[in-house]
Amino acid sequence: MKSILVSALVFDEGKSGVAEYTVSICEELSKQCKLEILIHPSDLQIFPVRNGNIKFRLIPETLKRPLISMLWHLYVLPFLLKAGNYDVVLLPTGNRRLMSHYPANCVVTFHDLAQYYIPDKYDRLRMAYVKYIIPHYLRNAPVVMAISENTKNDLIKHYNLPLSKITVNYNGCNPERLRTELSEQEFRGKYKIRKKYIYYNSRIEHPLKNHLHLIRAYELLPDEIRNQFDLVFTGIEWHGSDIIHQYLEESPVKDNVHFMGYHDYPEIGAFYRFAFLYVFPSLYEGFGIPMLEAMASSVPVICSNRSSLPEIGGDAILTFDPEMHADIAAKIIQVIDSEDLRNRMIEKGLARVRLFSWKRHVGIIMELGDIKNKTQH
């Protein structure tokens, strides 16, 4: 059985896309490999995957502060690796933590470069890290795994990374994690959602996740639609969420808009399952797993026409300009008004989601590690 080292030192309390990615690949890899996972004690308490093939290596909590963590990952971790004998070394958050030098069998996952497209997403210090430190050390990596063609193109455009160094490896989707025992009646009683609803699952972050434009589009909907459909959000409060809540307080539709907080699997599956329409208005995504989760739940999806979302959605989606409220509203009305369109989108979505699996994703990781290792011997 092969041995793999995975760094889980960027975990965001388990409530971010990169944390979910780390959990998903560890769960899949541990079905076929021995894993050693680097993790901080506070994150170990909430890490959801446990089995006999996983060994955790605790990294002191004092090293968790961002600057110290970045330096430790760059300059200490490479020397610790020399003491181990691993078939593959995986850095699952290469856009945040890298090493100064790498073993030949190291695979780095890179998610996105949203910072280049969203003004003020990061402060000047963090932007300097993204613009100068990360590309400097990323160029030394044996192989960089981009989770979409969009991310690959950004790596070439902004980092001038050689095409030969990049492999596109799409994320997966695990519909089994969405299965819920709640009936629709139980769900609606528990969360006090009485109407049909339009749904968006994302951290509550402004401006990147673009909740404000969706709320403004909802304001433009005809009264007859708003009387039938509420707008439901799930997700953890993040940077800029206060701006969204302040806007909603003055909005004429505030009683129709519900922020339900963060929910984990499988509970989040009920929010998808009983939604009428999923809207994904994000200004930038490296991949967009929630889109696939909605499709797997037999919910039609409309989304932003930017970044990777059209690439991942394919012919199963309708797209809109995420900064044009009228365009978002028009697409919502188009789907709500046509049962035939909804059924076609649901059918195509169920077919589309089958193209993305974590088993395939980790298979490519193992392949890349093997190839790079063999070329060095």
C-alpha positions as a Markdown table, in Angstrom:
| # | Residue | x | y | z |
|---|---|---|---|---|
| 1 | Met | 0.0 | 0.0 | 0.0 |
| 2 | Lys | 1.4 | 3.4 | -1.0 |
| 3 | Ser | 2.3 | 6.0 | 1.5 |
| 4 | Ile | 1.2 | 9.7 | 1.1 |
| 5 | Leu | 2.0 | 12.8 | 3.1 |
| 6 | Val | -0.7 | 15.5 | 3.0 |
| 7 | Ser | -0.4 | 19.0 | 4.6 |
| 8 | Ala | -3.7 | 20.0 | 6.2 |
| 9 | Leu | -2.2 | 23.1 | 7.8 |
| 10 | Val | -4.6 | 25.4 | 6.0 |
| 11 | Phe | -8.0 | 24.3 | 7.3 |
| 12 | Asp | -10.1 | 27.5 | 8.1 |
| 13 | Glu | -12.0 | 25.7 | 10.9 |
| 14 | Gly | -13.2 | 23.3 | 8.2 |
| 15 | Lys | -15.5 | 26.0 | 6.7 |
| 16 | Ser | -13.9 | 26.9 | 3.4 |
| 17 | Gly | -13.6 | 25.5 | 0.0 |
| 18 | Val | -9.9 | 24.5 | 0.5 |
| 19 | Ala | -10.8 | 22.8 | 3.7 |
| 20 | Glu | -13.6 | 20.8 | 2.0 |
| 21 | Tyr | -11.1 | 19.9 | -0.8 |
| 22 | Thr | -8.6 | 18.6 | 1.8 |
| 23 | Val | -11.2 | 16.5 | 3.5 |
| 24 | Ser | -12.5 | 15.1 | 0.2 |
| 25 | Ile | -9.1 | 14.0 | -1.1 |
| 26 | Cys | -8.0 | 12.6 | 2.2 |
| 27 | Glu | -11.3 | 10.5 | 2.4 |
| 28 | Glu | -10.7 | 9.1 | -1.1 |
| 29 | Leu | -7.0 | 8.6 | -0.8 |
| 30 | Ser | -7.3 | 6.7 | 2.5 |
| 31 | Lys | -9.4 | 4.1 | 0.7 |
| 32 | Gln | -6.3 | 2.9 | -1.1 |
| 33 | Cys | -3.3 | 4.4 | 0.6 |
| 34 | Lys | -1.6 | 5.0 | 3.9 |
| 35 | Leu | -1.9 | 8.7 | 4.8 |
| 36 | Glu | 0.2 | 10.8 | 7.1 |
| 37 | Ile | -1.6 | 14.1 | 7.6 |
| 38 | Leu | 0.1 | 17.2 | 9.0 |
| 39 | Ile | -2.4 | 19.1 | 11.1 |
| 40 | His | -2.8 | 21.5 | 14.1 |
| 41 | Pro | -4.4 | 20.1 | 17.3 |
| 42 | Ser | -7.4 | 22.5 | 17.1 |
| 43 | Asp | -8.1 | 21.3 | 13.5 |
| 44 | Leu | -7.6 | 17.6 | 14.4 |
| 45 | Gln | -10.6 | 18.0 | 16.8 |
| 46 | Ile | -12.9 | 18.9 | 13.8 |
| 47 | Phe | -11.3 | 16.9 | 11.0 |
| 48 | Pro | -14.1 | 14.5 | 10.0 |
| 49 | Val | -12.2 | 11.7 | 8.4 |
| 50 | Arg | -10.9 | 8.9 | 10.6 |
| 51 | Asn | -9.9 | 5.3 | 9.7 |
| 52 | Gly | -7.1 | 2.8 | 10.1 |
| 53 | Asn | -5.1 | 4.1 | 7.1 |
| 54 | Ile | -4.8 | 7.6 | 8.5 |
| 55 | Lys | -2.1 | 8.8 | 10.9 |
| 56 | Phe | -2.0 | 12.3 | 12.1 |
| 57 | Arg | 1.2 | 14.2 | 12.8 |
| 58 | Leu | 0.5 | 17.2 | 15.1 |
| 59 | Ile | 2.1 | 20.5 | 14.3 |
| 60 | Pro | 2.2 | 22.9 | 17.3 |
| 61 | Glu | -0.6 | 25.4 | 17.6 |
| 62 | Thr | 2.0 | 28.1 | 18.0 |
| 63 | Leu | 2.9 | 27.7 | 14.3 |
| 64 | Lys | -0.7 | 28.4 | 13.2 |
| 65 | Arg | -0.4 | 32.2 | 12.9 |
| 66 | Pro | -0.3 | 33.1 | 9.1 |
| 67 | Leu | 3.2 | 34.5 | 8.9 |
| 68 | Ile | 4.8 | 31.9 | 11.1 |
| 69 | Ser | 2.9 | 29.1 | 9.2 |
| 70 | Met | 4.0 | 30.5 | 5.9 |
| 71 | Leu | 7.7 | 30.5 | 6.9 |
| 72 | Trp | 7.5 | 27.1 | 8.6 |
| 73 | His | 5.9 | 25.6 | 5.5 |
| 74 | Leu | 8.5 | 27.2 | 3.2 |
| 75 | Tyr | 11.7 | 26.5 | 5.1 |
| 76 | Val | 11.1 | 23.8 | 7.8 |
| 77 | Leu | 8.8 | 21.3 | 6.2 |
| 78 | Pro | 11.2 | 20.5 | 3.3 |
| 79 | Phe | 13.8 | 19.3 | 5.8 |
| 80 | Leu | 11.2 | 17.2 | 7.8 |
| 81 | Leu | 10.3 | 15.4 | 4.6 |
| 82 | Lys | 13.8 | 14.1 | 4.3 |
| 83 | Ala | 13.2 | 11.9 | 7.3 |
| 84 | Gly | 10.1 | 10.3 | 5.7 |
| 85 | Asn | 9.7 | 7.8 | 2.9 |
| 86 | Tyr | 6.6 | 8.8 | 1.0 |
| 87 | Asp | 5.4 | 7.7 | -2.5 |
| 88 | Val | 3.7 | 11.1 | -2.9 |
| 89 | Val | 3.8 | 14.4 | -1.1 |
| 90 | Leu | 0.7 | 16.5 | -1.6 |
| 91 | Leu | 0.3 | 20.2 | -0.9 |
| 92 | Pro | -3.5 | 20.7 | -1.3 |
| 93 | Thr | -3.5 | 24.5 | -0.9 |
| 94 | Gly | -0.7 | 25.7 | -3.1 |
| 95 | Asn | -2.2 | 29.1 | -3.5 |
| 96 | Arg | -1.6 | 29.6 | 0.2 |
| 97 | Arg | 1.2 | 27.3 | 1.4 |
| 98 | Leu | 4.3 | 26.2 | -0.5 |
| 99 | Met | 7.8 | 25.0 | 0.1 |
| 100 | Ser | 11.2 | 26.5 | -0.8 |
| 101 | His | 12.2 | 23.2 | -2.4 |
| 102 | Tyr | 10.4 | 20.0 | -3.2 |
| 103 | Pro | 10.9 | 16.2 | -3.4 |
| 104 | Ala | 10.5 | 14.9 | -7.0 |
| 105 | Asn | 7.2 | 13.3 | -6.1 |
| 106 | Cys | 5.5 | 16.4 | -4.8 |
| 107 | Val | 2.2 | 17.5 | -6.3 |
| 108 | Val | 0.8 | 21.0 | -5.6 |
| 109 | Thr | -2.9 | 21.8 | -6.0 |
| 110 | Phe | -3.6 | 25.3 | -7.0 |
| 111 | His | -7.2 | 26.6 | -6.7 |
| 112 | Asp | -7.5 | 30.1 | -8.0 |
| 113 | Leu | -6.2 | 33.6 | -8.4 |
| 114 | Ala | -9.4 | 35.5 | -7.5 |
| 115 | Gln | -7.2 | 38.2 | -5.9 |
| 116 | Tyr | -6.3 | 39.5 | -9.3 |
| 117 | Tyr | -10.0 | 40.1 | -10.2 |
| 118 | Ile | -11.6 | 41.2 | -6.9 |
| 119 | Pro | -10.3 | 44.7 | -5.8 |
| 120 | Asp | -9.5 | 44.9 | -2.1 |
| 121 | Lys | -10.0 | 41.2 | -1.5 |
| 122 | Tyr | -6.6 | 41.1 | 0.3 |
| 123 | Asp | -4.7 | 43.9 | 2.0 |
| 124 | Arg | -1.4 | 45.1 | 0.5 |
| 125 | Leu | 0.8 | 42.7 | 2.5 |
| 126 | Arg | -1.2 | 39.6 | 1.5 |
| 127 | Met | -1.3 | 40.8 | -2.1 |
| 128 | Ala | 2.5 | 41.1 | -2.1 |
| 129 | Tyr | 2.6 | 37.5 | -0.9 |
| 130 | Val | 0.3 | 36.4 | -3.7 |
| 131 | Lys | 2.1 | 38.4 | -6.4 |
| 132 | Tyr | 5.7 | 37.8 | -5.5 |
| 133 | Ile | 6.3 | 35.1 | -2.9 |
| 134 | Ile | 3.9 | 32.4 | -4.2 |
| 135 | Pro | 5.0 | 32.6 | -7.9 |
| 136 | His | 8.7 | 32.6 | -6.9 |
| 137 | Tyr | 8.3 | 29.3 | -5.0 |
| 138 | Leu | 5.6 | 27.8 | -7.2 |
| 139 | Arg | 8.0 | 27.7 | -10.2 |
| 140 | Asn | 10.2 | 25.2 | -8.3 |
| 141 | Ala | 7.3 | 22.7 | -7.8 |
| 142 | Pro | 7.7 | 19.5 | -9.9 |
| 143 | Val | 4.0 | 19.6 | -11.0 |
| 144 | Val | 1.2 | 22.1 | -10.4 |
| 145 | Met | -2.3 | 20.7 | -10.5 |
| 146 | Ala | -4.9 | 23.3 | -11.6 |
| 147 | Ile | -8.5 | 22.5 | -10.7 |
| 148 | Ser | -9.8 | 24.0 | -14.0 |
| 149 | Glu | -8.7 | 25.2 | -17.3 |
| 150 | Asn | -9.6 | 28.7 | -16.0 |
| 151 | Thr | -7.0 | 28.3 | -13.2 |
| 152 | Lys | -4.5 | 26.9 | -15.6 |
| 153 | Asn | -4.9 | 30.0 | -17.8 |
| 154 | Asp | -4.5 | 32.3 | -14.8 |
| 155 | Leu | -1.3 | 30.6 | -13.8 |
| 156 | Ile | 0.1 | 31.2 | -17.2 |
| 157 | Lys | -1.2 | 34.8 | -17.5 |
| 158 | His | -0.3 | 36.1 | -14.0 |
| 159 | Tyr | 2.6 | 33.9 | -13.0 |
| 160 | Asn | 4.1 | 33.1 | -16.4 |
| 161 | Leu | 4.1 | 29.4 | -15.3 |
| 162 | Pro | 5.2 | 27.1 | -18.1 |
| 163 | Leu | 2.4 | 25.1 | -19.6 |
| 164 | Ser | 4.5 | 21.9 | -19.4 |
| 165 | Lys | 4.4 | 22.2 | -15.5 |
| 166 | Ile | 0.6 | 22.4 | -15.2 |
| 167 | Thr | -1.9 | 19.6 | -15.3 |
| 168 | Val | -5.6 | 20.3 | -15.2 |
| 169 | Asn | -7.4 | 17.9 | -12.7 |
| 170 | Tyr | -11.0 | 18.7 | -12.1 |
| 171 | Asn | -12.4 | 18.5 | -8.6 |
| 172 | Gly | -14.9 | 15.8 | -7.8 |
| 173 | Cys | -18.4 | 15.8 | -6.2 |
| 174 | Asn | -19.7 | 13.2 | -3.8 |
| 175 | Pro | -23.5 | 13.1 | -3.9 |
| 176 | Glu | -23.6 | 10.5 | -1.1 |
| 177 | Arg | -22.6 | 13.2 | 1.4 |
| 178 | Leu | -25.7 | 15.1 | 0.5 |
| 179 | Arg | -28.2 | 12.3 | 1.4 |
| 180 | Thr | -30.5 | 13.4 | 4.2 |
| 181 | Glu | -33.1 | 11.6 | 6.2 |
| 182 | Leu | -35.2 | 14.8 | 6.6 |
| 183 | Ser | -38.6 | 14.8 | 4.8 |
| 184 | Glu | -39.6 | 18.1 | 3.2 |
| 185 | Gln | -42.2 | 18.7 | 5.9 |
| 186 | Glu | -39.6 | 18.1 | 8.7 |
| 187 | Phe | -37.1 | 20.3 | 6.9 |
| 188 | Arg | -39.5 | 23.2 | 6.5 |
| 189 | Gly | -40.7 | 22.8 | 10.1 |
| 190 | Lys | -37.2 | 22.8 | 11.5 |
| 191 | Tyr | -36.0 | 25.8 | 9.6 |
| 192 | Lys | -39.3 | 27.7 | 9.3 |
| 193 | Ile | -39.1 | 27.9 | 5.5 |
| 194 | Arg | -42.7 | 28.1 | 4.3 |
| 195 | Lys | -42.4 | 29.1 | 0.7 |
| 196 | Lys | -40.6 | 27.6 | -2.3 |
| 197 | Tyr | -37.1 | 29.1 | -2.4 |
| 198 | Ile | -34.3 | 30.2 | -4.6 |
| 199 | Tyr | -31.0 | 29.0 | -3.0 |
| 200 | Tyr | -27.3 | 30.0 | -2.7 |
| 201 | Asn | -24.8 | 28.2 | -0.6 |
| 202 | Ser | -21.5 | 30.2 | 0.0 |
| 203 | Arg | -19.6 | 31.9 | 2.7 |
| 204 | Ile | -21.2 | 35.3 | 3.2 |
| 205 | Glu | -18.4 | 37.4 | 1.7 |
| 206 | His | -18.5 | 40.8 | 0.0 |
| 207 | Pro | -17.8 | 41.5 | -2.8 |
| 208 | Leu | -16.5 | 38.2 | -4.0 |
| 209 | Lys | -19.5 | 36.0 | -3.5 |
| 210 | Asn | -21.8 | 38.7 | -4.8 |
| 211 | His | -24.8 | 38.3 | -2.5 |
| 212 | Leu | -25.8 | 42.0 | -2.9 |
| 213 | His | -26.4 | 41.7 | -6.6 |
| 214 | Leu | -28.5 | 38.6 | -6.1 |
| 215 | Ile | -30.6 | 40.4 | -3.5 |
| 216 | Arg | -31.0 | 43.4 | -5.9 |
| 217 | Ala | -32.0 | 41.0 | -8.7 |
| 218 | Tyr | -34.6 | 39.5 | -6.3 |
| 219 | Glu | -36.0 | 43.0 | -5.7 |
| 220 | Leu | -36.6 | 43.3 | -9.4 |
| 221 | Leu | -38.7 | 40.1 | -9.6 |
| 222 | Pro | -42.5 | 40.5 | -10.1 |
| 223 | Asp | -44.6 | 40.5 | -6.9 |
| 224 | Glu | -46.3 | 37.3 | -8.0 |
| 225 | Ile | -42.9 | 35.5 | -8.0 |
| 226 | Arg | -41.7 | 37.0 | -4.7 |
| 227 | Asn | -45.0 | 36.0 | -3.1 |
| 228 | Gln | -44.3 | 32.4 | -4.1 |
| 229 | Phe | -40.5 | 32.2 | -3.7 |
| 230 | Asp | -38.2 | 33.3 | -0.8 |
| 231 | Leu | -34.4 | 33.7 | -1.2 |
| 232 | Val | -32.3 | 31.5 | 1.1 |
| 233 | Phe | -28.6 | 31.7 | 1.9 |
| 234 | Thr | -26.4 | 29.3 | 3.9 |
| 235 | Gly | -22.8 | 29.9 | 4.8 |
| 236 | Ile | -20.4 | 31.2 | 7.4 |
| 237 | Glu | -20.1 | 34.9 | 8.0 |
| 238 | Trp | -16.9 | 36.1 | 6.3 |
| 239 | His | -15.2 | 39.4 | 5.3 |
| 240 | Gly | -17.6 | 42.1 | 4.4 |
| 241 | Ser | -20.8 | 40.3 | 5.5 |
| 242 | Asp | -21.8 | 43.3 | 7.6 |
| 243 | Ile | -22.2 | 45.3 | 4.3 |
| 244 | Ile | -24.7 | 42.7 | 3.0 |
| 245 | His | -26.7 | 42.7 | 6.2 |
| 246 | Gln | -26.8 | 46.5 | 6.4 |
| 247 | Tyr | -28.1 | 46.6 | 2.9 |
| 248 | Leu | -30.8 | 44.0 | 3.6 |
| 249 | Glu | -32.0 | 45.9 | 6.6 |
| 250 | Glu | -33.1 | 48.8 | 4.3 |
| 251 | Ser | -34.4 | 46.5 | 1.5 |
| 252 | Pro | -38.2 | 46.2 | 0.9 |
| 253 | Val | -37.7 | 42.4 | 0.5 |
| 254 | Lys | -35.9 | 41.8 | 3.8 |
| 255 | Asp | -38.7 | 39.6 | 5.1 |
| 256 | Asn | -38.3 | 37.3 | 2.1 |
| 257 | Val | -34.5 | 36.8 | 2.5 |
| 258 | His | -33.2 | 34.3 | 5.0 |
| 259 | Phe | -29.6 | 33.8 | 6.2 |
| 260 | Met | -29.6 | 30.3 | 7.7 |
| 261 | Gly | -25.9 | 30.2 | 8.9 |
| 262 | Tyr | -23.3 | 27.5 | 8.3 |
| 263 | His | -24.4 | 23.9 | 7.8 |
| 264 | Asp | -22.2 | 20.9 | 7.3 |
| 265 | Tyr | -22.9 | 17.5 | 5.6 |
| 266 | Pro | -25.3 | 15.8 | 5.4 |
| 267 | Glu | -27.6 | 18.5 | 6.8 |
| 268 | Ile | -26.7 | 20.9 | 3.9 |
| 269 | Gly | -28.1 | 18.3 | 1.6 |
| 270 | Ala | -31.6 | 19.1 | 2.7 |
| 271 | Phe | -31.2 | 22.8 | 1.6 |
| 272 | Tyr | -30.1 | 21.7 | -1.8 |
| 273 | Arg | -32.7 | 18.9 | -2.2 |
| 274 | Phe | -35.8 | 21.1 | -1.4 |
| 275 | Ala | -34.7 | 24.2 | -3.4 |
| 276 | Phe | -36.6 | 25.2 | -6.5 |
| 277 | Leu | -33.6 | 26.9 | -8.2 |
| 278 | Tyr | -29.9 | 27.3 | -7.4 |
| 279 | Val | -28.3 | 30.7 | -8.3 |
| 280 | Phe | -24.5 | 31.0 | -8.2 |
| 281 | Pro | -23.7 | 34.7 | -8.7 |
| 282 | Ser | -20.1 | 34.6 | -7.5 |
| 283 | Leu | -17.7 | 37.1 | -9.2 |
| 284 | Tyr | -14.9 | 34.5 | -9.3 |
| 285 | Glu | -14.5 | 30.8 | -8.7 |
| 286 | Gly | -11.6 | 28.4 | -9.3 |
| 287 | Phe | -14.1 | 25.6 | -9.7 |
| 288 | Gly | -17.5 | 25.8 | -7.9 |
| 289 | Ile | -18.4 | 22.6 | -6.2 |
| 290 | Pro | -21.8 | 23.9 | -4.9 |
| 291 | Met | -22.9 | 24.0 | -8.5 |
| 292 | Leu | -22.3 | 20.3 | -8.9 |
| 293 | Glu | -24.0 | 19.6 | -5.5 |
| 294 | Ala | -27.1 | 21.4 | -6.7 |
| 295 | Met | -27.1 | 19.4 | -10.0 |
| 296 | Ala | -26.6 | 16.2 | -8.0 |
| 297 | Ser | -29.7 | 17.2 | -6.0 |
| 298 | Ser | -31.9 | 17.5 | -9.1 |
| 299 | Val | -32.0 | 21.3 | -8.9 |
| 300 | Pro | -31.6 | 23.5 | -12.0 |
| 301 | Val | -28.6 | 25.9 | -11.9 |
| 302 | Ile | -28.1 | 29.4 | -13.2 |
| 303 | Cys | -24.7 | 31.1 | -12.6 |
| 304 | Ser | -22.3 | 33.9 | -13.3 |
| 305 | Asn | -20.7 | 33.9 | -16.8 |
| 306 | Arg | -17.2 | 34.5 | -15.3 |
| 307 | Ser | -14.2 | 32.5 | -14.3 |
| 308 | Ser | -14.6 | 28.7 | -14.2 |
| 309 | Leu | -18.3 | 28.5 | -13.8 |
| 310 | Pro | -19.4 | 28.2 | -17.4 |
| 311 | Glu | -16.6 | 25.6 | -17.9 |
| 312 | Ile | -17.8 | 23.4 | -15.1 |
| 313 | Gly | -21.5 | 23.9 | -15.8 |
| 314 | Gly | -21.3 | 23.1 | -19.5 |
| 315 | Asp | -24.6 | 22.8 | -21.3 |
| 316 | Ala | -26.6 | 22.1 | -18.1 |
| 317 | Ile | -26.7 | 25.8 | -17.0 |
| 318 | Leu | -27.9 | 29.2 | -18.0 |
| 319 | Thr | -25.4 | 32.1 | -17.3 |
| 320 | Phe | -25.8 | 35.8 | -16.6 |
| 321 | Asp | -23.7 | 38.9 | -16.1 |
| 322 | Pro | -23.2 | 38.8 | -12.3 |
| 323 | Glu | -23.1 | 42.6 | -12.1 |
| 324 | Met | -26.3 | 43.2 | -14.0 |
| 325 | His | -29.3 | 42.8 | -11.7 |
| 326 | Ala | -31.7 | 42.8 | -14.6 |
| 327 | Asp | -29.9 | 39.9 | -16.3 |
| 328 | Ile | -29.9 | 37.8 | -13.1 |
| 329 | Ala | -33.6 | 38.5 | -12.6 |
| 330 | Ala | -34.4 | 37.7 | -16.2 |
| 331 | Lys | -32.7 | 34.3 | -16.0 |
| 332 | Ile | -34.5 | 33.5 | -12.7 |
| 333 | Ile | -37.9 | 34.4 | -14.3 |
| 334 | Gln | -37.0 | 32.3 | -17.4 |
| 335 | Val | -36.4 | 29.1 | -15.4 |
| 336 | Ile | -39.3 | 29.6 | -13.0 |
| 337 | Asp | -41.7 | 30.2 | -15.9 |
| 338 | Ser | -40.8 | 27.1 | -17.9 |
| 339 | Glu | -41.2 | 23.6 | -16.5 |
| 340 | Asp | -39.8 | 22.1 | -19.8 |
| 341 | Leu | -36.6 | 24.2 | -19.4 |
| 342 | Arg | -36.3 | 23.2 | -15.7 |
| 343 | Asn | -36.7 | 19.5 | -16.5 |
| 344 | Arg | -34.1 | 19.7 | -19.3 |
| 345 | Met | -31.6 | 21.5 | -17.0 |
| 346 | Ile | -32.1 | 18.9 | -14.3 |
| 347 | Glu | -31.6 | 16.0 | -16.7 |
| 348 | Lys | -28.4 | 17.6 | -18.1 |
| 349 | Gly | -27.2 | 18.5 | -14.6 |
| 350 | Leu | -27.5 | 14.9 | -13.4 |
| 351 | Ala | -25.5 | 13.8 | -16.4 |
| 352 | Arg | -22.9 | 16.6 | -16.0 |
| 353 | Val | -22.2 | 15.8 | -12.4 |
| 354 | Arg | -21.2 | 12.2 | -13.2 |
| 355 | Leu | -18.2 | 13.6 | -15.1 |
| 356 | Phe | -16.6 | 14.8 | -11.8 |
| 357 | Ser | -15.4 | 12.3 | -9.2 |
| 358 | Trp | -12.9 | 12.3 | -6.4 |
| 359 | Lys | -11.8 | 8.8 | -7.3 |
| 360 | Arg | -10.7 | 10.1 | -10.7 |
| 361 | His | -9.1 | 13.2 | -9.1 |
| 362 | Val | -6.9 | 11.3 | -6.6 |
| 363 | Gly | -6.0 | 8.7 | -9.3 |
| 364 | Ile | -4.4 | 11.5 | -11.3 |
| 365 | Ile | -2.6 | 12.7 | -8.2 |
| 366 | Met | -1.1 | 9.3 | -7.7 |
| 367 | Glu | -0.2 | 9.1 | -11.4 |
| 368 | Leu | 1.5 | 12.5 | -11.3 |
| 369 | Gly | 3.5 | 11.6 | -8.2 |
| 370 | Asp | 4.6 | 8.3 | -9.8 |
| 371 | Ile | 5.7 | 9.8 | -13.1 |
| 372 | Lys | 7.7 | 12.6 | -11.5 |
| 373 | Asn | 9.3 | 10.1 | -9.1 |
| 374 | Lys | 10.4 | 7.8 | -11.9 |
| 375 | Thr | 11.8 | 10.5 | -14.1 |
| 376 | Gln | 14.2 | 11.4 | -11.3 |
| 377 | His | 15.6 | 7.8 | -11.0 |
